[in-house]
Each structure stands twice: as C-alpha cells, then as structure tokens.
Amino acid sequence: MSDKNRVIFLEFNELCPPLIEKFIREGHLPNFKKLYDVSDTYITDAESDTEHLEPLIQWVTLQTGISHQEHGVFR
C-alpha cells in the first residue's frame, strides 16, 4: 500500500464543535488546531431516541449506518 492510500481514522466522541472551535480561535488548543487544520471533520447524528443514545448503541448505529431497530444492539 502506498503512503497516499493510508488513512488514520480518529474518532472523538462527545465533543462540542462550537466549543472546540472557540478554544482553537482563542489559542488554547494549538496542537489540536494543527490536527484539525489537516483533517476532514464530520458531525454525526444518530437519529435515535434518547434511550438509544448510550455510547455503545450510538457507535454501532453511526459506524454501520443502520438504525438501532435494525442492529438491535442494546448492551
């Protein structure tokens, strides 16, 4: 595999994008800014009821792209 085909996938859960951007603008996160500047970032929405937003349920929903009703993961 060539270097141009390699990907590092980092997933940061429970971040608040407006706060992260504010702290970057204020200069509080210089190293995170370097990472942020060379990264693609996405805000996801699990589109699920509150009781199905526990991290382990939400991660399966977002990573697979199928709903909680379809994958049935609860614990």
PDB file of N, CA, C and O in Angstrom:
ATOM      1  N   MET A   1       0.860  -1.182   0.000  1.00  0.00           N
ATOM      2  CA  MET A   1       0.000   0.000   0.000  1.00  0.00           C
ATOM      3  C   MET A   1       0.900   1.237   0.000  1.00  0.00           C
ATOM      4  O   MET A   1       1.828   1.333   0.802  1.00  0.00           O
ATOM      5  N   SER A   2       0.628   2.159  -0.881  1.00  0.00           N
ATOM      6  CA  SER A   2       1.427   3.379  -0.920  1.00  0.00           C
ATOM      7  C   SER A   2       0.997   4.326   0.186  1.00  0.00           C
ATOM      8  O   SER A   2      -0.108   4.214   0.718  1.00  0.00           O
ATOM      9  N   ASP A   3       1.882   5.267   0.532  1.00  0.00           N
ATOM     10  CA  ASP A   3       1.578   6.223   1.599  1.00  0.00           C
ATOM     11  C   ASP A   3       0.343   7.053   1.286  1.00  0.00           C
ATOM     12  O   ASP A   3      -0.398   7.416   2.200  1.00  0.00           O
ATOM     13  N   LYS A   4       0.106   7.363   0.014  1.00  0.00           N
ATOM     14  CA  LYS A   4      -1.045   8.210  -0.309  1.00  0.00           C
ATOM     15  C   LYS A   4      -2.374   7.495  -0.093  1.00  0.00           C
ATOM     16  O   LYS A   4      -3.420   8.143  -0.056  1.00  0.00           O
ATOM     17  N   ASN A   5      -2.353   6.170   0.052  1.00  0.00           N
ATOM     18  CA  ASN A   5      -3.577   5.416   0.293  1.00  0.00           C
ATOM     19  C   ASN A   5      -3.814   5.112   1.764  1.00  0.00           C
ATOM     20  O   ASN A   5      -4.837   4.528   2.121  1.00  0.00           O
ATOM     21  N   ARG A   6      -2.887   5.499   2.611  1.00  0.00           N
ATOM     22  CA  ARG A   6      -3.038   5.210   4.033  1.00  0.00           C
ATOM     23  C   ARG A   6      -3.898   6.266   4.710  1.00  0.00           C
ATOM     24  O   ARG A   6      -3.853   7.449   4.373  1.00  0.00           O
ATOM     25  N   VAL A   7      -4.670   5.807   5.660  1.00  0.00           N
ATOM     26  CA  VAL A   7      -5.597   6.685   6.379  1.00  0.00           C
ATOM     27  C   VAL A   7      -5.445   6.442   7.866  1.00  0.00           C
ATOM     28  O   VAL A   7      -5.352   5.297   8.309  1.00  0.00           O
ATOM     29  N   ILE A   8      -5.419   7.498   8.622  1.00  0.00           N
ATOM     30  CA  ILE A   8      -5.517   7.387  10.071  1.00  0.00           C
ATOM     31  C   ILE A   8      -6.915   7.876  10.430  1.00  0.00           C
ATOM     32  O   ILE A   8      -7.283   9.013  10.135  1.00  0.00           O
ATOM     33  N   PHE A   9      -7.671   7.021  11.055  1.00  0.00           N
ATOM     34  CA  PHE A   9      -9.045   7.345  11.420  1.00  0.00           C
ATOM     35  C   PHE A   9      -9.099   7.568  12.917  1.00  0.00           C
ATOM     36  O   PHE A   9      -8.892   6.637  13.696  1.00  0.00           O
ATOM     37  N   LEU A  10      -9.375   8.794  13.321  1.00  0.00           N
ATOM     38  CA  LEU A  10      -9.538   9.121  14.731  1.00  0.00           C
ATOM     39  C   LEU A  10     -10.985   9.513  14.955  1.00  0.00           C
ATOM     40  O   LEU A  10     -11.561  10.285  14.189  1.00  0.00           O
ATOM     41  N   GLU A  11     -11.548   8.985  15.990  1.00  0.00           N
ATOM     42  CA  GLU A  11     -12.924   9.329  16.311  1.00  0.00           C
ATOM     43  C   GLU A  11     -12.952   9.922  17.711  1.00  0.00           C
ATOM     44  O   GLU A  11     -12.561   9.270  18.679  1.00  0.00           O
ATOM     45  N   PHE A  12     -13.416  11.158  17.810  1.00  0.00           N
ATOM     46  CA  PHE A  12     -13.555  11.832  19.093  1.00  0.00           C
ATOM     47  C   PHE A  12     -15.040  11.914  19.410  1.00  0.00           C
ATOM     48  O   PHE A  12     -15.799  12.586  18.712  1.00  0.00           O
ATOM     49  N   ASN A  13     -15.441  11.234  20.453  1.00  0.00           N
ATOM     50  CA  ASN A  13     -16.848  11.218  20.832  1.00  0.00           C
ATOM     51  C   ASN A  13     -17.115  12.258  21.907  1.00  0.00           C
ATOM     52  O   ASN A  13     -16.251  12.584  22.721  1.00  0.00           O
ATOM     53  N   GLU A  14     -18.333  12.765  21.882  1.00  0.00           N
ATOM     54  CA  GLU A  14     -18.812  13.685  22.914  1.00  0.00           C
ATOM     55  C   GLU A  14     -18.126  15.051  22.882  1.00  0.00           C
ATOM     56  O   GLU A  14     -18.104  15.746  23.897  1.00  0.00           O
ATOM     57  N   LEU A  15     -17.577  15.441  21.756  1.00  0.00           N
ATOM     58  CA  LEU A  15     -17.013  16.789  21.632  1.00  0.00           C
ATOM     59  C   LEU A  15     -18.113  17.762  21.230  1.00  0.00           C
ATOM     60  O   LEU A  15     -19.080  17.385  20.567  1.00  0.00           O
ATOM     61  N   CYS A  16     -17.957  18.991  21.629  1.00  0.00           N
ATOM     62  CA  CYS A  16     -18.902  20.044  21.263  1.00  0.00           C
ATOM     63  C   CYS A  16     -18.204  20.950  20.244  1.00  0.00           C
ATOM     64  O   CYS A  16     -17.393  21.791  20.632  1.00  0.00           O
ATOM     65  N   PRO A  17     -18.503  20.793  18.943  1.00  0.00           N
ATOM     66  CA  PRO A  17     -17.795  21.545  17.913  1.00  0.00           C
ATOM     67  C   PRO A  17     -17.730  23.054  18.151  1.00  0.00           C
ATOM     68  O   PRO A  17     -16.663  23.637  17.958  1.00  0.00           O
ATOM     69  N   PRO A  18     -18.819  23.718  18.560  1.00  0.00           N
ATOM     70  CA  PRO A  18     -18.699  25.166  18.792  1.00  0.00           C
ATOM     71  C   PRO A  18     -17.680  25.515  19.882  1.00  0.00           C
ATOM     72  O   PRO A  18     -16.971  26.515  19.767  1.00  0.00           O
ATOM     73  N   LEU A  19     -17.603  24.708  20.922  1.00  0.00           N
ATOM     74  CA  LEU A  19     -16.616  24.976  21.974  1.00  0.00           C
ATOM     75  C   LEU A  19     -15.197  24.701  21.497  1.00  0.00           C
ATOM     76  O   LEU A  19     -14.291  25.486  21.775  1.00  0.00           O
ATOM     77  N   ILE A  20     -14.992  23.602  20.785  1.00  0.00           N
ATOM     78  CA  ILE A  20     -13.659  23.283  20.254  1.00  0.00           C
ATOM     79  C   ILE A  20     -13.192  24.416  19.343  1.00  0.00           C
ATOM     80  O   ILE A  20     -12.054  24.873  19.460  1.00  0.00           O
ATOM     81  N   GLU A  21     -14.053  24.872  18.443  1.00  0.00           N
ATOM     82  CA  GLU A  21     -13.684  25.956  17.525  1.00  0.00           C
ATOM     83  C   GLU A  21     -13.395  27.243  18.293  1.00  0.00           C
ATOM     84  O   GLU A  21     -12.479  27.980  17.930  1.00  0.00           O
ATOM     85  N   LYS A  22     -14.151  27.522  19.334  1.00  0.00           N
ATOM     86  CA  LYS A  22     -13.916  28.710  20.163  1.00  0.00           C
ATOM     87  C   LYS A  22     -12.545  28.620  20.836  1.00  0.00           C
ATOM     88  O   LYS A  22     -11.778  29.583  20.810  1.00  0.00           O
ATOM     89  N   PHE A  23     -12.235  27.471  21.436  1.00  0.00           N
ATOM     90  CA  PHE A  23     -10.953  27.306  22.121  1.00  0.00           C
ATOM     91  C   PHE A  23      -9.783  27.377  21.143  1.00  0.00           C
ATOM     92  O   PHE A  23      -8.722  27.901  21.484  1.00  0.00           O
ATOM     93  N   ILE A  24      -9.967  26.853  19.926  1.00  0.00           N
ATOM     94  CA  ILE A  24      -8.925  26.959  18.899  1.00  0.00           C
ATOM     95  C   ILE A  24      -8.706  28.418  18.531  1.00  0.00           C
ATOM     96  O   ILE A  24      -7.568  28.882  18.470  1.00  0.00           O
ATOM     97  N   ARG A  25      -9.801  29.150  18.285  1.00  0.00           N
ATOM     98  CA  ARG A  25      -9.690  30.580  17.940  1.00  0.00           C
ATOM     99  C   ARG A  25      -8.972  31.366  19.035  1.00  0.00           C
ATOM    100  O   ARG A  25      -8.194  32.275  18.746  1.00  0.00           O
ATOM    101  N   GLU A  26      -9.234  31.014  20.284  1.00  0.00           N
ATOM    102  CA  GLU A  26      -8.632  31.720  21.413  1.00  0.00           C
ATOM    103  C   GLU A  26      -7.197  31.265  21.683  1.00  0.00           C
ATOM    104  O   GLU A  26      -6.537  31.798  22.575  1.00  0.00           O
ATOM    105  N   GLY A  27      -6.714  30.292  20.924  1.00  0.00           N
ATOM    106  CA  GLY A  27      -5.332  29.848  21.057  1.00  0.00           C
ATOM    107  C   GLY A  27      -5.080  28.846  22.167  1.00  0.00           C
ATOM    108  O   GLY A  27      -3.926  28.600  22.518  1.00  0.00           O
ATOM    109  N   HIS A  28      -6.130  28.259  22.731  1.00  0.00           N
ATOM    110  CA  HIS A  28      -5.975  27.330  23.844  1.00  0.00           C
ATOM    111  C   HIS A  28      -5.598  25.908  23.416  1.00  0.00           C
ATOM    112  O   HIS A  28      -5.132  25.121  24.240  1.00  0.00           O
ATOM    113  N   LEU A  29      -5.790  25.577  22.153  1.00  0.00           N
ATOM    114  CA  LEU A  29      -5.544  24.208  21.685  1.00  0.00           C
ATOM    115  C   LEU A  29      -4.633  24.208  20.457  1.00  0.00           C
ATOM    116  O   LEU A  29      -5.055  23.764  19.389  1.00  0.00           O
ATOM    117  N   PRO A  30      -3.404  24.693  20.579  1.00  0.00           N
ATOM    118  CA  PRO A  30      -2.550  24.822  19.386  1.00  0.00           C
ATOM    119  C   PRO A  30      -2.254  23.491  18.693  1.00  0.00           C
ATOM    120  O   PRO A  30      -2.236  23.440  17.463  1.00  0.00           O
ATOM    121  N   ASN A  31      -2.026  22.438  19.432  1.00  0.00           N
ATOM    122  CA  ASN A  31      -1.738  21.153  18.794  1.00  0.00           C
ATOM    123  C   ASN A  31      -2.985  20.536  18.185  1.00  0.00           C
ATOM    124  O   ASN A  31      -2.916  19.916  17.124  1.00  0.00           O
ATOM    125  N   PHE A  32      -4.120  20.701  18.844  1.00  0.00           N
ATOM    126  CA  PHE A  32      -5.372  20.213  18.275  1.00  0.00           C
ATOM    127  C   PHE A  32      -5.692  20.991  17.002  1.00  0.00           C
ATOM    128  O   PHE A  32      -6.237  20.419  16.058  1.00  0.00           O
ATOM    129  N   LYS A  33      -5.366  22.279  16.955  1.00  0.00           N
ATOM    130  CA  LYS A  33      -5.580  23.097  15.756  1.00  0.00           C
ATOM    131  C   LYS A  33      -4.793  22.540  14.576  1.00  0.00           C
ATOM    132  O   LYS A  33      -5.303  22.486  13.457  1.00  0.00           O
ATOM    133  N   LYS A  34      -3.551  22.126  14.825  1.00  0.00           N
ATOM    134  CA  LYS A  34      -2.728  21.543  13.747  1.00  0.00           C
ATOM    135  C   LYS A  34      -3.406  20.307  13.172  1.00  0.00           C
ATOM    136  O   LYS A  34      -3.471  20.142  11.954  1.00  0.00           O
ATOM    137  N   LEU A  35      -3.909  19.440  14.041  1.00  0.00           N
ATOM    138  CA  LEU A  35      -4.614  18.245  13.594  1.00  0.00           C
ATOM    139  C   LEU A  35      -5.902  18.620  12.865  1.00  0.00           C
ATOM    140  O   LEU A  35      -6.202  18.083  11.798  1.00  0.00           O
ATOM    141  N   TYR A  36      -6.646  19.534  13.444  1.00  0.00           N
ATOM    142  CA  TYR A  36      -7.929  19.978  12.880  1.00  0.00           C
ATOM    143  C   TYR A  36      -7.737  20.573  11.477  1.00  0.00           C
ATOM    144  O   TYR A  36      -8.544  20.332  10.579  1.00  0.00           O
ATOM    145  N   ASP A  37      -6.669  21.345  11.303  1.00  0.00           N
ATOM    146  CA  ASP A  37      -6.418  22.015  10.021  1.00  0.00           C
ATOM    147  C   ASP A  37      -6.124  21.055   8.874  1.00  0.00           C
ATOM    148  O   ASP A  37      -6.361  21.396   7.715  1.00  0.00           O
ATOM    149  N   VAL A  38      -5.617  19.873   9.169  1.00  0.00           N
ATOM    150  CA  VAL A  38      -5.278  18.924   8.097  1.00  0.00           C
ATOM    151  C   VAL A  38      -6.256  17.749   8.046  1.00  0.00           C
ATOM    152  O   VAL A  38      -5.992  16.743   7.389  1.00  0.00           O
ATOM    153  N   SER A  39      -7.372  17.881   8.736  1.00  0.00           N
ATOM    154  CA  SER A  39      -8.322  16.779   8.843  1.00  0.00           C
ATOM    155  C   SER A  39      -9.646  17.110   8.178  1.00  0.00           C
ATOM    156  O   SER A  39      -9.983  18.275   7.966  1.00  0.00           O
ATOM    157  N   ASP A  40     -10.379  16.075   7.859  1.00  0.00           N
ATOM    158  CA  ASP A  40     -11.777  16.209   7.479  1.00  0.00           C
ATOM    159  C   ASP A  40     -12.575  15.935   8.743  1.00  0.00           C
ATOM    160  O   ASP A  40     -12.329  14.942   9.428  1.00  0.00           O
ATOM    161  N   THR A  41     -13.509  16.785   9.052  1.00  0.00           N
ATOM    162  CA  THR A  41     -14.314  16.594  10.255  1.00  0.00           C
ATOM    163  C   THR A  41     -15.783  16.498   9.875  1.00  0.00           C
ATOM    164  O   THR A  41     -16.245  17.128   8.924  1.00  0.00           O
ATOM    165  N   TYR A  42     -16.494  15.698  10.639  1.00  0.00           N
ATOM    166  CA  TYR A  42     -17.907  15.471  10.372  1.00  0.00           C
ATOM    167  C   TYR A  42     -18.673  15.487  11.683  1.00  0.00           C
ATOM    168  O   TYR A  42     -18.188  14.989  12.699  1.00  0.00           O
ATOM    169  N   ILE A  43     -19.840  16.045  11.661  1.00  0.00           N
ATOM    170  CA  ILE A  43     -20.742  15.996  12.803  1.00  0.00           C
ATOM    171  C   ILE A  43     -21.805  14.977  12.454  1.00  0.00           C
ATOM    172  O   ILE A  43     -22.451  15.071  11.410  1.00  0.00           O
ATOM    173  N   THR A  44     -21.985  14.002  13.332  1.00  0.00           N
ATOM    174  CA  THR A  44     -22.941  12.937  13.056  1.00  0.00           C
ATOM    175  C   THR A  44     -24.179  13.076  13.927  1.00  0.00           C
ATOM    176  O   THR A  44     -24.156  13.720  14.976  1.00  0.00           O
ATOM    177  N   ASP A  45     -25.230  12.475  13.480  1.00  0.00           N
ATOM    178  CA  ASP A  45     -26.488  12.457  14.220  1.00  0.00           C
ATOM    179  C   ASP A  45     -27.022  11.033  14.148  1.00  0.00           C
ATOM    180  O   ASP A  45     -27.309  10.521  13.066  1.00  0.00           O
ATOM    181  N   ALA A  46     -27.152  10.407  15.296  1.00  0.00           N
ATOM    182  CA  ALA A  46     -27.611   9.015  15.321  1.00  0.00           C
ATOM    183  C   ALA A  46     -29.086   8.885  14.968  1.00  0.00           C
ATOM    184  O   ALA A  46     -29.564   7.783  14.699  1.00  0.00           O
ATOM    185  N   GLU A  47     -29.815  10.003  14.967  1.00  0.00           N
ATOM    186  CA  GLU A  47     -31.241   9.993  14.621  1.00  0.00           C
ATOM    187  C   GLU A  47     -31.986   8.898  15.375  1.00  0.00           C
ATOM    188  O   GLU A  47     -32.678   8.071  14.781  1.00  0.00           O
ATOM    189  N   SER A  48     -31.831   8.913  16.686  1.00  0.00           N
ATOM    190  CA  SER A  48     -32.441   7.886  17.506  1.00  0.00           C
ATOM    191  C   SER A  48     -33.023   8.505  18.762  1.00  0.00           C
ATOM    192  O   SER A  48     -32.685   9.632  19.122  1.00  0.00           O
ATOM    193  N   ASP A  49     -33.897   7.770  19.427  1.00  0.00           N
ATOM    194  CA  ASP A  49     -34.469   8.222  20.688  1.00  0.00           C
ATOM    195  C   ASP A  49     -33.388   8.281  21.761  1.00  0.00           C
ATOM    196  O   ASP A  49     -32.374   7.590  21.667  1.00  0.00           O
ATOM    197  N   THR A  50     -33.606   9.101  22.770  1.00  0.00           N
ATOM    198  CA  THR A  50     -32.628   9.317  23.833  1.00  0.00           C
ATOM    199  C   THR A  50     -32.168   8.016  24.467  1.00  0.00           C
ATOM    200  O   THR A  50     -30.972   7.859  24.714  1.00  0.00           O
ATOM    201  N   GLU A  51     -33.058   7.085  24.740  1.00  0.00           N
ATOM    202  CA  GLU A  51     -32.654   5.840  25.395  1.00  0.00           C
ATOM    203  C   GLU A  51     -31.741   4.975  24.540  1.00  0.00           C
ATOM    204  O   GLU A  51     -31.114   4.045  25.047  1.00  0.00           O
ATOM    205  N   HIS A  52     -31.661   5.272  23.250  1.00  0.00           N
ATOM    206  CA  HIS A  52     -30.777   4.520  22.350  1.00  0.00           C
ATOM    207  C   HIS A  52     -29.514   5.296  22.000  1.00  0.00           C
ATOM    208  O   HIS A  52     -28.837   4.973  21.025  1.00  0.00           O
ATOM    209  N   LEU A  53     -29.194   6.313  22.785  1.00  0.00           N
ATOM    210  CA  LEU A  53     -28.005   7.120  22.514  1.00  0.00           C
ATOM    211  C   LEU A  53     -26.858   6.830  23.478  1.00  0.00           C
ATOM    212  O   LEU A  53     -25.875   7.570  23.510  1.00  0.00           O
ATOM    213  N   GLU A  54     -26.974   5.769  24.258  1.00  0.00           N
ATOM    214  CA  GLU A  54     -25.824   5.355  25.062  1.00  0.00           C
ATOM    215  C   GLU A  54     -24.674   5.122  24.084  1.00  0.00           C
ATOM    216  O   GLU A  54     -24.901   4.660  22.965  1.00  0.00           O
ATOM    217  N   PRO A  55     -23.443   5.436  24.490  1.00  0.00           N
ATOM    218  CA  PRO A  55     -22.324   5.355  23.536  1.00  0.00           C
ATOM    219  C   PRO A  55     -22.224   4.054  22.752  1.00  0.00           C
ATOM    220  O   PRO A  55     -22.028   4.087  21.537  1.00  0.00           O
ATOM    221  N   LEU A  56     -22.352   2.921  23.411  1.00  0.00           N
ATOM    222  CA  LEU A  56     -22.188   1.664  22.673  1.00  0.00           C
ATOM    223  C   LEU A  56     -23.268   1.450  21.632  1.00  0.00           C
ATOM    224  O   LEU A  56     -23.006   0.854  20.587  1.00  0.00           O
ATOM    225  N   ILE A  57     -24.482   1.923  21.896  1.00  0.00           N
ATOM    226  CA  ILE A  57     -25.563   1.817  20.911  1.00  0.00           C
ATOM    227  C   ILE A  57     -25.324   2.811  19.774  1.00  0.00           C
ATOM    228  O   ILE A  57     -25.435   2.465  18.598  1.00  0.00           O
ATOM    229  N   GLN A  58     -24.996   4.041  20.141  1.00  0.00           N
ATOM    230  CA  GLN A  58     -24.800   5.084  19.142  1.00  0.00           C
ATOM    231  C   GLN A  58     -23.619   4.763  18.222  1.00  0.00           C
ATOM    232  O   GLN A  58     -23.703   5.000  17.017  1.00  0.00           O
ATOM    233  N   TRP A  59     -22.535   4.235  18.759  1.00  0.00           N
ATOM    234  CA  TRP A  59     -21.377   3.922  17.928  1.00  0.00           C
ATOM    235  C   TRP A  59     -21.731   2.890  16.874  1.00  0.00           C
ATOM    236  O   TRP A  59     -21.347   3.032  15.713  1.00  0.00           O
ATOM    237  N   VAL A  60     -22.457   1.855  17.264  1.00  0.00           N
ATOM    238  CA  VAL A  60     -22.858   0.831  16.284  1.00  0.00           C
ATOM    239  C   VAL A  60     -23.749   1.452  15.219  1.00  0.00           C
ATOM    240  O   VAL A  60     -23.593   1.162  14.033  1.00  0.00           O
ATOM    241  N   THR A  61     -24.676   2.296  15.629  1.00  0.00           N
ATOM    242  CA  THR A  61     -25.579   2.956  14.681  1.00  0.00           C
ATOM    243  C   THR A  61     -24.791   3.788  13.675  1.00  0.00           C
ATOM    244  O   THR A  61     -25.013   3.681  12.469  1.00  0.00           O
ATOM    245  N   LEU A  62     -23.873   4.616  14.168  1.00  0.00           N
ATOM    246  CA  LEU A  62     -23.127   5.504  13.278  1.00  0.00           C
ATOM    247  C   LEU A  62     -22.111   4.760  12.424  1.00  0.00           C
ATOM    248  O   LEU A  62     -21.945   5.080  11.247  1.00  0.00           O
ATOM    249  N   GLN A  63     -21.430   3.774  12.997  1.00  0.00           N
ATOM    250  CA  GLN A  63     -20.402   3.049  12.248  1.00  0.00           C
ATOM    251  C   GLN A  63     -20.980   2.142  11.172  1.00  0.00           C
ATOM    252  O   GLN A  63     -20.372   1.964  10.116  1.00  0.00           O
ATOM    253  N   THR A  64     -22.147   1.568  11.431  1.00  0.00           N
ATOM    254  CA  THR A  64     -22.730   0.653  10.443  1.00  0.00           C
ATOM    255  C   THR A  64     -23.677   1.353   9.479  1.00  0.00           C
ATOM    256  O   THR A  64     -23.911   0.881   8.366  1.00  0.00           O
ATOM    257  N   GLY A  65     -24.222   2.494   9.923  1.00  0.00           N
ATOM    258  CA  GLY A  65     -25.166   3.207   9.076  1.00  0.00           C
ATOM    259  C   GLY A  65     -26.563   2.628   9.101  1.00  0.00           C
ATOM    260  O   GLY A  65     -27.410   2.997   8.287  1.00  0.00           O
ATOM    261  N   ILE A  66     -26.807   1.717  10.037  1.00  0.00           N
ATOM    262  CA  ILE A  66     -28.157   1.177  10.147  1.00  0.00           C
ATOM    263  C   ILE A  66     -28.753   1.586  11.490  1.00  0.00           C
ATOM    264  O   ILE A  66     -28.024   1.875  12.439  1.00  0.00           O
ATOM    265  N   SER A  67     -30.048   1.606  11.562  1.00  0.00           N
ATOM    266  CA  SER A  67     -30.731   2.099  12.761  1.00  0.00           C
ATOM    267  C   SER A  67     -30.640   1.109  13.917  1.00  0.00           C
ATOM    268  O   SER A  67     -30.330  -0.068  13.737  1.00  0.00           O
ATOM    269  N   HIS A  68     -30.922   1.629  15.114  1.00  0.00           N
ATOM    270  CA  HIS A  68     -30.952   0.778  16.305  1.00  0.00           C
ATOM    271  C   HIS A  68     -31.966  -0.349  16.124  1.00  0.00           C
ATOM    272  O   HIS A  68     -31.721  -1.476  16.553  1.00  0.00           O
ATOM    273  N   GLN A  69     -33.079  -0.058  15.506  1.00  0.00           N
ATOM    274  CA  GLN A  69     -34.104  -1.067  15.284  1.00  0.00           C
ATOM    275  C   GLN A  69     -33.566  -2.211  14.420  1.00  0.00           C
ATOM    276  O   GLN A  69     -33.949  -3.366  14.603  1.00  0.00           O
ATOM    277  N   GLU A  70     -32.678  -1.882  13.481  1.00  0.00           N
ATOM    278  CA  GLU A  70     -32.124  -2.922  12.600  1.00  0.00           C
ATOM    279  C   GLU A  70     -31.020  -3.717  13.275  1.00  0.00           C
ATOM    280  O   GLU A  70     -31.024  -4.946  13.200  1.00  0.00           O
ATOM    281  N   HIS A  71     -30.068  -3.050  13.937  1.00  0.00           N
ATOM    282  CA  HIS A  71     -28.940  -3.805  14.506  1.00  0.00           C
ATOM    283  C   HIS A  71     -29.262  -4.396  15.872  1.00  0.00           C
ATOM    284  O   HIS A  71     -28.646  -5.391  16.253  1.00  0.00           O
ATOM    285  N   GLY A  72     -30.195  -3.832  16.620  1.00  0.00           N
ATOM    286  CA  GLY A  72     -30.646  -4.425  17.876  1.00  0.00           C
ATOM    287  C   GLY A  72     -29.654  -4.410  19.023  1.00  0.00           C
ATOM    288  O   GLY A  72     -29.912  -5.033  20.053  1.00  0.00           O
ATOM    289  N   VAL A  73     -28.525  -3.717  18.883  1.00  0.00           N
ATOM    290  CA  VAL A  73     -27.533  -3.674  19.956  1.00  0.00           C
ATOM    291  C   VAL A  73     -28.053  -2.788  21.068  1.00  0.00           C
ATOM    292  O   VAL A  73     -28.453  -1.649  20.827  1.00  0.00           O
ATOM    293  N   PHE A  74     -28.048  -3.309  22.286  1.00  0.00           N
ATOM    294  CA  PHE A  74     -28.501  -2.506  23.423  1.00  0.00           C
ATOM    295  C   PHE A  74     -27.467  -2.456  24.531  1.00  0.00           C
ATOM    296  O   PHE A  74     -27.407  -1.458  25.250  1.00  0.00           O
ATOM    297  N   ARG A  75     -26.655  -3.479  24.702  1.00  0.00           N
ATOM    298  CA  ARG A  75     -25.615  -3.507  25.740  1.00  0.00           C
ATOM    299  C   ARG A  75     -24.327  -3.993  25.131  1.00  0.00           C
ATOM    300  O   ARG A  75     -23.316  -4.095  25.826  1.00  0.00           O
TER     301      ARG A  75
END
